[in-house]
Amino acid sequence: MSRNHSRYTSSRHWDVARSYWDLGFTAFGGPPTHFQILHRRFVEKTKWITEEQYKELFALTQSLPGPASTKMAFCIALEHSGILGACIAFLLWSLPAAVGMFGFAQGVASMGDTLPTLVYALLSGLNASTVGIVAVAAFQLSERAITDPLSRVIILFTGGAGMLYKALWYFPLLMVVSALATCWWDKRWTRTTGGFRGLVNRRRIPQPEDSGDQPGGQEIDLTEIRKESSEDAAVTYSLPAVPEAATTSPAIQRRVQGSRPSSPSIVPSTPPRAPPPVIYNLPPQRLLNVPLTVKTGLWILIVFFTSFIALLVLRGALHHAPLLLKLYTNMYLAGTIIFGGGPVVIPLLREYVVTEGWVSSRDFLLGLAVIQAFPGPNFNFAVYLAALTAKGAGIPSIVGAILGWVGIFLPGLALATAATSLFPLIR
């Protein structure tokens, strides 16, 4: 049994390797194109997941921080072959471009201080276009996320507060405060509408003939239905029917009177059944094959947030923190608080690397120009920046590249793994 299971697992891992090996070299175009590539390959071609599963994974990964398309590729393999298969998929998806950006960092580090005028003109145009790309990405994200008055108030408040003050702990604090404010607002709203139980008991049931005043159907309170059903289910009683001819014979009358008790017999009739509860038939859907338990997902969340808080506290407590600790903390924080994918992470990485004085603006723009032409996730830009940071401080650049690569990707993948484990509760 165990041998058969081992063979089955190995075949699944081999399927992951065969399906992902070329994506790290051919997945150009950023997250919008990546999602189309993943849909064609794993929904239409290999049929690893259904259309409903793809939509659920898409919604799940979009609601979490980190690289959007990388989380999608990771979760598809996680659903298909478990955590080891997901790690194989991530390596095949991200490692080729990461190695390329590391090599490019070695070349940029050996360049002189001055560049030809034509190159500076190219970098100026690239800088302007990058600002435009980030603005478009922010606008598209706002169209999907900012759909109610409370969200508009929150984005105005957090945007203004973020421009007035900047610190490592400040942006996570703004996110937590905004989340608590939204929870309080929603709880206040549900309290005015009868609370959660009132929302559950109140349904809109479509009727065969809707009136013009109620185009969506008649609103029926299920609590009233249950009350009426319990009243109608009361037991009724009736006397047994006696044929009229039987009462005319004196002998039969004596037998009947002798067999009857002193009081007339009351025989209960069969009580009517209560009407069946209202059942809403949803279209059949195949749920995600979650490979990890809910307990495992909770432990992943606990370990992740514990490490996140410990890194921030440790860096704040050390007056002269080591460069590698600062670098890893900045990358880890960027991977934790970024929603929206690669274009959104670019200005934050500039703030965390260029403003710190680790990488020059020229080298930052050179790497930005190259990462746009590389396949795979744009988050590999962190590998380039971390390698330059380490090399400039006299540390082996491979150490900085690995720290930047792990720090930028680990938060999103850890949260995606925990979310798929908790998916039964979330759904």
TARA-V369401 format. One record per backbone hydrogen bond with DSSP energy under -0.5 kcal/mol. CO is the residue of the C=O (numbers start at 1). NH is the residue of the N-H. Records with the same first field share a line. If there is no record, write none. Layout:
CO = NH  NH
//
This chain:
1 = 5
2 = 6
3 = 7
4 = 8
5 = 9
6 = 10
7 = 11
8 = 12
9 = 13
10 = 14
11 = 15
12 = 16
13 = 17
14 = 18
15 = 19
16 = 20
17 = 21
20 = 23  24
22 = 25  26
23 = 27
26 = 28
27 = 376
30 = 33  34
31 = 35
32 = 36
33 = 37
34 = 38
35 = 39
36 = 40
37 = 41
38 = 42
39 = 43  44
40 = 45
41 = 46
42 = 48  49
50 = 54
51 = 55
52 = 56
53 = 57
54 = 58
55 = 59
56 = 60
57 = 61
58 = 62
59 = 63
61 = 64
67 = 71
68 = 72
69 = 73
70 = 74
71 = 75
72 = 76
73 = 77
74 = 78
75 = 79
76 = 80
77 = 81
78 = 82
81 = 85
82 = 86
83 = 87
84 = 88
85 = 89
86 = 90
87 = 91
88 = 92
89 = 93
90 = 94
91 = 95
94 = 98
95 = 99
96 = 100
97 = 101
98 = 102
99 = 103
100 = 104
101 = 105
102 = 106
103 = 107
104 = 108
105 = 109
106 = 110
108 = 111
116 = 120
117 = 121
118 = 122
119 = 123
120 = 124
121 = 125
122 = 126
123 = 127
124 = 128
125 = 129
126 = 130
127 = 131
128 = 132
129 = 133
130 = 134
131 = 135
132 = 136
133 = 137
134 = 138
135 = 139
136 = 140
137 = 141
138 = 142
139 = 143
140 = 144
141 = 145
142 = 146
145 = 147
148 = 152
149 = 153
150 = 154
151 = 155
152 = 156
153 = 157
154 = 158
155 = 159
156 = 160
157 = 161
158 = 162
159 = 163
160 = 164
161 = 165
167 = 171
168 = 172
169 = 173
170 = 174
171 = 175
172 = 176
173 = 177
174 = 178
175 = 179
176 = 180
177 = 181
178 = 182
179 = 183
180 = 184
181 = 185
182 = 186
183 = 187
184 = 188
185 = 189
186 = 190
187 = 191
188 = 192
189 = 193
190 = 195
191 = 194
194 = 198
195 = 199
196 = 200
197 = 201
198 = 202
201 = 203  222
203 = 205  220
204 = 206
205 = 218
208 = 210
211 = 214
214 = 217
218 = 205  220
220 = 203  222
221 = 224  225
222 = 226
223 = 227
224 = 228
225 = 229
226 = 230
227 = 231
228 = 232
229 = 233
231 = 234
236 = 269
238 = 267
243 = 247
244 = 247
245 = 248
249 = 253
250 = 254
251 = 255
252 = 256
253 = 257
254 = 258
255 = 259
256 = 260
265 = 267
266 = 268
267 = 238
279 = 281
280 = 282
285 = 287
288 = 290
293 = 297
294 = 298
295 = 299
296 = 300
297 = 301
298 = 302
299 = 303
300 = 304
301 = 305
302 = 306
303 = 307
304 = 308
305 = 309
306 = 310
307 = 311
308 = 312
309 = 313
310 = 314
311 = 315
312 = 316
313 = 317
314 = 318
317 = 319
318 = 321
322 = 326
323 = 327
324 = 328
325 = 329
326 = 330
327 = 331
328 = 332
329 = 333
330 = 334
331 = 335
332 = 336
333 = 337
334 = 338
337 = 339
338 = 66
341 = 344  345
342 = 345  346
343 = 347
344 = 348
345 = 349
346 = 350
347 = 351
348 = 352
349 = 353  354
350 = 354  355
353 = 358  359
354 = 357
360 = 364
361 = 365
362 = 366
363 = 367
364 = 368
365 = 369
366 = 370
367 = 371
368 = 372
370 = 373
371 = 374
377 = 380
378 = 381
379 = 382
380 = 383  384
381 = 385
382 = 386
383 = 387
384 = 388
385 = 389
386 = 390
387 = 391
388 = 392
389 = 393
390 = 393  395
391 = 394
396 = 399  400
397 = 401
398 = 402
399 = 403
400 = 404
401 = 405
402 = 406
403 = 407
404 = 408
405 = 409
406 = 410
407 = 411
409 = 413
410 = 414
411 = 415
412 = 416
413 = 417
414 = 418
415 = 419
416 = 420
417 = 421
418 = 422
420 = 423
422 = 425  426
423 = 427
//
